[in-house]
Every structure is written in structure tokens, then in C-alpha cells.
């Protein structure tokens, strides 16, 4: 019986079926191995991603920082005590949304200054990039260079894809005592500055 089965399997037509069967099995096992390796690799990649800080709670002290602006001047948050601070994070210099947002802050600067506010922009671009951006659009407020992304991370405002880091479009309104009174995590660049003016007007009135 064994010899008969062996003889049948050695028949040309049966050998073709046998080879096809073995190929399918090999291909299936190989695909399964590739999928498993991909899943393991994906989990390893996710594990390797840096942990992200939480967005500071309203009422908490704003995380401190010391960063250079577009002119190389160092800015420290603690030096801004006694005035309101509009601390806005943005992804990239001279891109459409970031330009619209910055130019609206520029256009509303007089109203914001009258309310006792200092505008401070932050991104992970360097000071030279900030200077080109500020010069091009005549931005009269500091743009801080958070090149190692530590400040954006401390505010929960960092998108970190390992090879690419950029600040999320978040804004924090900090009161004269250094506490966060409002966090804007869904920013509409077409009306954000006006939104800040309205909220700050209300808050200043309440403080009085």
C-alpha cells in the first residue's frame, strides 16, 4: 500500500499537485511570519516613542522656560509676572495657518497691549528661521526657539514622530501670577486673536 501511494505521488500529474500544495503551505507560513514580525516591529516602534507630558490643567502654574527669541534675546516666563501672557505654540514658520495666526496677533497687538498682555510665540524652529518669518511679516513680538522641543513637551504641545518634531497649535493664557487660566486646544487661525481679545477683556473685568 505504501509503495502504491508512493508510486501515485511520483506520477507527473500528482507531483505537480504536490509541489503546488507545498508551495502554498510555504507561502502561507512565510506570510504569517512577515505579519508577526510586522506586528512585533510596530509594537517596538510604539514602545520607543517618547512619553508625552499632559497638558497643564487650568489653575496650575504655567511650566517655566528660558528660550531665545528671533534676535537672540533670552526670555524667561518668570520675568513676565505682573502681566498677562498669551503663550501660543505653532507648528512651522511661514506656513499658511501659522502666518495667518501671527499676522492677526500683530494686527490686534494694540488691543492686547492695552489689556496688559504680552504675546509670545513658540515653535521648534531656530532663531534664524524666526527672524526671517518676523521680518517678512513685521511681527513685533517675540518668537521663541524651542529647538530641543522641551518647552512644547512640558505643555503637552509636542507632536514627536522621532524623525520629525513640531509644536501643536495650542495657546495658553497665563495670568499675572503665572497661572494658566485658559487653554485653547482647538485653534481656528482665522479668528483666534479676536477670541483671545474677547476672553481677556472679560477676565480683566473680572479681576477688577
PyMOL commands that set and color helices and strands:
alter all, ss='L'
color gray80, all
select helices_A, chain A and resi 2-9+12-48+77-80+96-107+109-114+127-137+150-154+192-207
alter helices_A, ss='H'
color red, helices_A
select strands_A, chain A and resi 66-68+74-76+84-89+117-123+142-145+158-160+165-167+171-174+180-184
alter strands_A, ss='S'
color yellow, strands_A
deselect
rebuild
show_as cartoon
